[in-house]
């Protein structure tokens, strides 16, 4: 099991923001949507770093960055194909490859915002 820390989250958020900033500066991304529940923490963090508004699901358009914590099976991200997507973790088995991610998931992950008994399955 990978116990993901707040320090890792902050460092990874900064890395993602640095990569995504080029698209923000070019006008290709101008808002952020966080998929409930896993994507909300990262979406809020990126919103602050990139100075972009958070939007509701009904407001998503082609310039919205869709955010989740992990692309595990890819099921959650499937409905957002055609949008820029980002995750903290990516599993090779995912049916959807996000545009941006920081880490490959190789084990179960416990995120710092989740309860102690809550594990997200990465690759096996």
C-alpha positions in Angstrom: 0.0 0.0 0.0 1.2 3.5 -0.9 0.4 6.1 1.8 0.3 9.3 -0.2 1.2 12.4 2.0 0.1 16.0 1.9 3.8 16.9 1.1 3.7 14.6 -2.0 0.3 16.1 -2.9 1.7 19.6 -2.8 4.8 18.8 -4.7 2.8 16.8 -7.4 0.2 19.6 -7.7 3.0 22.1 -8.4 4.5 19.8 -11.0 1.1 19.4 -12.7 0.5 23.1 -12.6 3.9 23.9 -14.2 3.0 21.6 -17.1 -0.6 22.8 -17.5 0.3 26.5 -17.3 1.5 26.5 -20.9 -2.1 25.6 -22.0 -3.5 28.2 -19.6 -1.3 30.9 -20.9 -2.3 29.9 -24.5 -6.0 30.2 -23.7 -6.6 26.4 -24.2 -7.6 25.9 -20.6 -9.6 28.5 -18.6 -11.5 26.6 -15.9 -11.2 23.5 -13.8 -13.8 20.8 -12.9 -13.0 18.3 -10.1 -14.8 15.0 -10.4 -16.4 14.3 -7.0 -15.0 13.1 -4.7 -11.4 12.1 -5.6 -10.8 15.0 -8.0 -12.1 17.8 -5.8 -8.9 18.3 -3.7 -6.6 18.4 -6.7 -9.0 20.7 -8.6 -9.1 23.2 -5.7 -5.3 23.2 -5.4 -4.8 23.6 -9.1 -7.4 26.4 -9.2 -5.4 28.3 -6.6 -2.0 27.7 -8.2 -3.2 28.5 -11.8 -5.7 31.2 -10.7 -8.5 29.6 -12.6 -12.2 29.3 -11.6 -13.7 26.0 -10.5 -16.8 25.2 -12.5 -19.8 23.0 -11.9 -20.4 20.0 -14.1 -23.1 21.8 -16.1 -20.5 24.5 -17.0 -17.9 22.2 -18.5 -16.8 23.1 -22.0 -13.8 22.4 -24.3 -11.5 24.7 -22.3 -12.2 23.1 -19.0 -9.6 20.9 -17.3 -11.2 17.8 -15.8 -9.4 16.6 -12.7 -9.5 13.3 -10.8 -7.2 11.7 -8.3 -6.4 8.5 -10.2 -7.1 6.9 -13.6 -7.6 3.4 -12.3 -10.0 1.6 -14.5 -10.6 4.7 -16.6 -14.4 4.4 -16.1 -14.8 7.8 -14.5 -12.8 9.6 -17.1 -14.5 7.9 -20.1 -17.3 10.5 -20.2 -14.8 13.3 -20.5 -13.0 12.3 -23.6 -12.4 15.3 -25.8 -11.5 17.4 -22.7 -8.1 18.0 -21.2 -7.8 15.6 -18.2 -5.3 15.3 -15.4 -4.8 12.9 -12.5 -2.2 12.4 -9.8 -1.9 8.7 -10.5 -2.3 6.7 -13.7 -2.7 2.9 -14.0 -1.4 1.2 -17.1 -4.7 -0.9 -17.1 -6.8 2.3 -17.4 -9.0 2.4 -20.5 -8.4 6.2 -20.5 -5.0 7.9 -20.6 -5.2 11.4 -19.0 -3.4 14.2 -20.8 -1.3 14.8 -17.6 -0.4 12.7 -14.6 2.5 12.6 -12.2 2.8 9.0 -10.9 2.2 5.5 -12.1 0.0 3.6 -9.6 1.6 0.3 -8.7 -0.3 -0.6 -5.5 -3.3 0.5 -3.4 -3.2 4.1 -2.5 -4.4 5.9 0.6 -4.9 9.6 0.0 -4.4 12.0 2.9 -7.9 13.3 2.6 -9.5 9.9 2.8 -10.4 7.9 5.9 -7.8 5.5 7.2 -9.7 2.5 5.9 -10.2 3.9 2.4 -7.9 2.5 -0.2 -7.9 3.2 -3.9 -6.7 0.4 -6.1 -3.8 1.1 -8.4 -2.1 -1.5 -10.6 -1.4 -4.9 -9.2 
